[in-house]
Amino acid sequence: MSDTALTHISHPEGVVPSDGYTHLVTGPGRLAAVAGQMPFAPDGSLVGAGDPEAQARQVFTNMRGVLAAAGAGFDDVIKLTYYVVDAAHIPAVLAVRDEFIDTTRPPASTVVQVAALYRPDLLLEVDALALVPPAAGPAR
């Protein structure tokens, strides 16, 4: 569990309550911007050709490693942005996401269907913003 005291506001006044994401997440710490993560194994090979669940699992596994390099974890993520080539893949992607995040305090999120990613075999890409606890070291 993170040392960052994040505030999650899922039901701001005058805004429809969220379902599966938080409208606003704020807190102290250093901002870490995580570049779009793609479903590549450490050797550079594509994981899960044609399989949105397998690709999502690799994306979030990669993101875990990137966050760790900043001294952060998924509890520190305040925003996720998903780029998917087919909106029909969203339920599978979010089901995998739920294996990595605290679903009772989800990050703010945006999902965008795009015409294509930089390679035709990529089904999704996900980037993130995290607030790294002030005392966090380079990895944990």
C-alpha positions in Angstrom: 0.0 0.0 0.0 1.3 3.4 -0.9 2.3 6.1 1.6 0.6 8.7 -0.6 -2.6 10.2 0.9 -4.7 10.3 -2.2 -8.2 11.7 -2.1 -10.7 10.0 -4.5 -13.9 11.9 -5.3 -16.3 9.6 -7.2 -19.5 11.6 -6.6 -18.8 15.4 -7.0 -21.9 17.5 -6.5 -23.8 18.1 -9.7 -22.0 15.3 -11.6 -23.4 11.9 -12.4 -21.7 9.3 -10.0 -19.0 7.3 -11.6 -19.0 3.6 -12.2 -15.6 1.9 -12.3 -13.5 5.1 -12.2 -13.1 8.2 -10.0 -14.0 11.7 -11.3 -11.1 13.3 -9.4 -8.0 12.1 -7.6 -5.6 14.5 -5.9 -2.9 14.3 -3.3 0.7 15.2 -2.4 3.8 13.9 -4.1 5.9 14.1 -7.3 4.0 13.7 -10.5 5.1 10.8 -12.6 3.9 10.6 -16.3 4.0 7.0 -17.6 4.2 6.8 -21.4 1.8 4.7 -23.2 2.5 1.1 -22.4 2.1 -1.5 -25.1 1.8 -5.3 -25.0 5.5 -6.1 -25.6 7.5 -8.7 -23.6 10.9 -7.7 -22.3 12.5 -9.2 -25.4 10.4 -6.9 -27.6 8.0 -9.6 -28.9 4.3 -8.9 -29.0 2.2 -10.7 -26.4 -1.3 -11.8 -27.2 -1.7 -11.3 -30.9 -5.4 -10.8 -31.5 -6.2 -11.3 -27.8 -7.3 -8.1 -25.9 -7.2 -9.8 -22.5 -3.6 -11.1 -23.0 -2.5 -7.7 -24.4 -4.0 -5.8 -21.5 -2.3 -8.1 -19.0 1.1 -7.4 -20.6 0.3 -3.7 -20.7 -0.4 -3.6 -17.0 2.5 -5.8 -16.2 4.8 -3.4 -18.1 3.2 -0.4 -16.3 3.9 -2.1 -12.9 7.6 -2.2 -13.8 7.6 1.4 -15.0 5.8 2.6 -11.8 8.3 0.7 -9.7 11.2 2.5 -11.4 9.7 5.7 -10.0 9.2 4.3 -6.5 5.4 4.0 -7.1 2.8 1.3 -7.5 -0.8 1.1 -8.8 -2.1 2.7 -5.5 -0.3 5.9 -6.6 -1.9 6.0 -10.1 -4.3 9.0 -10.3 -5.2 8.8 -14.0 -5.3 6.1 -16.7 -6.0 6.8 -20.4 -6.8 3.9 -22.6 -6.5 3.9 -26.4 -8.3 0.9 -27.9 -8.8 0.0 -31.6 -12.2 -1.6 -30.9 -14.6 -0.5 -28.2 -15.8 -4.1 -27.9 -12.5 -4.9 -26.1 -13.2 -2.4 -23.3 -14.8 -5.0 -20.9 -11.8 -7.4 -21.2 -9.3 -4.6 -20.7 -11.1 -3.3 -17.6 -11.4 -6.8 -16.2 -7.6 -7.1 -16.4 -7.2 -3.6 -15.0 -9.2 -4.7 -12.0 -6.5 -7.3 -11.2 -4.0 -4.5 -10.8 -5.8 -1.6 -9.1 -7.8 -1.2 -5.9 -11.4 -1.3 -7.4 -12.8 0.4 -4.3 -10.6 3.5 -5.1 -10.1 3.4 -8.9 -8.1 6.1 -10.7 -9.7 8.7 -12.9 -9.9 7.3 -16.4 -10.6 8.1 -20.0 -11.2 5.5 -22.7 -10.7 6.5 -26.4 -11.4 4.3 -29.4 -8.8 5.1 -32.1 -8.7 4.2 -35.8 -5.2 2.6 -35.3 -2.1 2.4 -33.2 1.4 2.5 -34.6 1.3 -1.2 -35.5 -1.7 -3.0 -36.9 -1.3 -5.9 -34.4 -1.7 -3.6 -31.3 -5.1 -3.6 -29.8 -4.5 -1.1 -27.0 -2.1 1.3 -25.4 -2.5 2.7 -21.9 -0.7 5.7 -20.3 -0.9 6.9 -16.7 -0.3 9.7 -14.3 0.8 8.9 -10.7 1.6 10.8 -7.6 4.8 9.3 -6.2 5.1 9.6 -2.4 7.5 12.4 -1.4 9.8 10.0 0.4 9.8 7.2 -2.2 13.1 6.0 -3.6 13.8 5.0 -7.2 12.1 1.6 -6.8 10.2 -0.6 -4.4 
